[in-house]
Every structure is written in C-alpha cells, then in structure tokens.
Amino acid sequence: MKYVDGFVLPVPKDKVEDYRKIARKAGKIWVEYGALEYYECVADDVKPGQLTSFPQSVLLKDDETVIFAWIVYKSRAQRDRINAKVMADPRLKGDPADMPFDAKRMFWGGFKTIVEVLGGE
C-alpha cells in the first residue's frame, strides 16, 4: 500500500498567495523526484471544535487560515529516498525567516495506508 506524509500549518491570510507559490514549486520538485501526488489545501469549511480541531491544533490566530497538505508515495522506502533528495535540493534553500508561515506551529508525520478507495470522475 502507498505511504503518505501529512502536514498542517497556519498561514496568514494575506500570505496565502505567497505560500501557494512556494508550495507549487515544492510540489513540482517532490514529483520530479518520484512522489506520486502532492496536495496543498487551504481551509474552507473548518471550525473550532469543543476539544480539538484544525484551528486549535495550530493555535490559529484571527488573521490566519489553516493549510492541510499531503504527499503520496509508493512506499515508506521510496518516501525516505525522495525526501533525502528534496531536502538536499538547492531550489528549496532559503532563509526560514522569509517563509510566509510560522513553522513552529506546523506539524507533520508519515502514515501507512490502511484503506484506499478510488473513484472515477
């Protein structure tokens, strides 16, 4: 089964377009190195919960929105190989202070697929 890296992070609403440009560039690099799919999604119907929620998970501020992203790979081994190449790629190097989001409130992880249901369009 496939392997997925997932990410959740806060982005200031006035920086979403800047973030989109960076994410598009990063996505092309991930796919170039072999990722099967790359998605970056901005919150549309996301509300604070009673105990937990996307906004609460990143300590969302009033002027921010949530990004939910994931990358699909053939396997964990493939993911590890691809991520090593991506992290060494000079096209993604830059000053972390220039990033249009607060990386300290970002969280991520790798997940084994346990169910996969595909549909047509």
C-alpha positions as CSV (number, residue, x, y, z in Angstrom):
1,M,0.0,0.0,0.0
2,K,1.0,3.6,-0.5
3,Y,2.7,5.8,2.1
4,V,1.5,9.4,2.9
5,D,3.2,12.3,4.5
6,G,0.7,14.8,6.1
7,F,1.1,18.4,7.1
8,V,-1.0,21.0,8.9
9,L,0.2,24.6,9.3
10,P,-1.1,28.1,9.9
11,V,-0.6,30.8,7.2
12,P,-1.5,34.5,7.5
13,K,-4.5,35.2,5.2
14,D,-2.6,37.9,3.4
15,K,0.3,35.5,2.7
16,V,-1.7,32.6,1.2
17,E,-0.7,33.6,-2.4
18,D,3.0,33.7,-1.3
19,Y,2.6,30.3,0.3
20,R,0.9,28.9,-2.8
21,K,3.8,29.9,-5.0
22,I,6.3,28.2,-2.7
23,A,4.1,25.1,-2.4
24,R,3.7,24.8,-6.1
25,K,7.5,25.0,-6.6
26,A,8.0,22.4,-3.8
27,G,5.3,20.1,-5.3
28,K,7.0,20.1,-8.7
29,I,10.3,19.2,-7.0
30,W,8.7,16.3,-5.0
31,V,7.0,14.9,-8.1
32,E,10.2,15.3,-10.1
33,Y,12.0,13.1,-7.5
34,G,9.2,10.5,-7.7
35,A,6.3,11.4,-5.4
36,L,3.1,10.1,-6.9
37,E,0.9,13.0,-5.8
38,Y,1.3,16.3,-3.9
39,Y,-1.6,18.4,-2.5
40,E,-1.8,21.7,-0.6
41,C,-5.3,22.8,0.5
42,V,-6.5,25.9,2.2
43,A,-9.3,25.8,4.9
44,D,-12.7,26.4,3.5
45,D,-15.1,24.8,6.0
46,V,-13.1,24.5,9.2
47,K,-14.5,25.5,12.5
48,P,-13.0,25.4,16.0
49,G,-14.1,22.4,18.0
50,Q,-15.1,21.7,21.6
51,L,-12.0,19.6,22.3
52,T,-9.8,19.7,19.2
53,S,-9.9,21.0,15.6
54,F,-7.6,22.1,12.8
55,P,-7.7,25.7,14.1
56,Q,-6.9,24.6,17.7
57,S,-4.1,22.3,16.5
58,V,-2.0,25.2,15.2
59,L,-3.1,27.8,17.7
60,L,-4.7,29.7,14.8
61,K,-4.8,33.5,15.1
62,D,-7.7,35.6,13.7
63,D,-5.7,36.8,10.7
64,E,-4.6,33.2,9.7
65,T,-6.0,30.2,7.9
66,V,-5.1,26.6,8.0
67,I,-3.3,24.7,5.3
68,F,-3.7,20.9,5.1
69,A,-1.3,19.1,2.8
70,W,-0.2,15.6,1.9
71,I,2.3,13.9,-0.4
72,V,1.7,10.3,-1.7
73,Y,4.5,7.8,-2.3
74,K,4.7,4.2,-3.4
75,S,6.2,3.1,-0.1
76,R,8.0,4.3,3.0
77,A,11.3,3.4,1.5
78,Q,10.5,5.5,-1.6
79,R,9.4,8.4,0.6
80,D,12.7,8.3,2.6
81,R,14.7,8.3,-0.7
82,I,12.7,11.1,-2.2
83,N,12.7,13.3,1.0
84,A,16.5,13.0,1.2
85,K,16.8,14.3,-2.3
86,V,14.3,17.1,-1.8
87,M,15.9,18.3,1.4
88,A,19.3,18.5,-0.4
89,D,17.9,20.3,-3.4
90,P,19.3,23.9,-3.6
91,R,16.0,25.1,-5.2
92,L,14.3,24.9,-1.8
93,K,17.1,26.5,0.2
94,G,16.3,29.9,1.8
95,D,16.1,31.8,5.0
96,P,13.5,30.3,7.2
97,A,12.6,33.8,8.4
98,D,11.4,34.5,4.8
99,M,8.8,31.7,4.9
100,P,5.2,33.0,4.8
101,F,4.1,30.9,7.8
102,D,5.1,30.1,11.4
103,A,7.0,26.8,11.1
104,K,7.0,26.4,14.9
105,R,3.2,25.7,14.8
106,M,3.4,23.3,11.8
107,F,3.1,19.6,12.4
108,W,3.6,16.6,10.2
109,G,4.0,12.9,10.1
110,G,4.3,9.8,7.9
111,F,1.4,7.4,7.6
112,K,0.9,3.8,6.3
113,T,-2.2,3.5,4.1
114,I,-4.7,1.0,5.6
115,V,-7.7,1.7,3.3
116,E,-7.6,3.0,-0.3
117,V,-10.9,3.5,-2.2
118,L,-10.6,5.2,-5.6
119,G,-13.5,6.6,-7.6
120,G,-13.9,7.9,-11.1
121,E,-14.8,11.5,-12.1
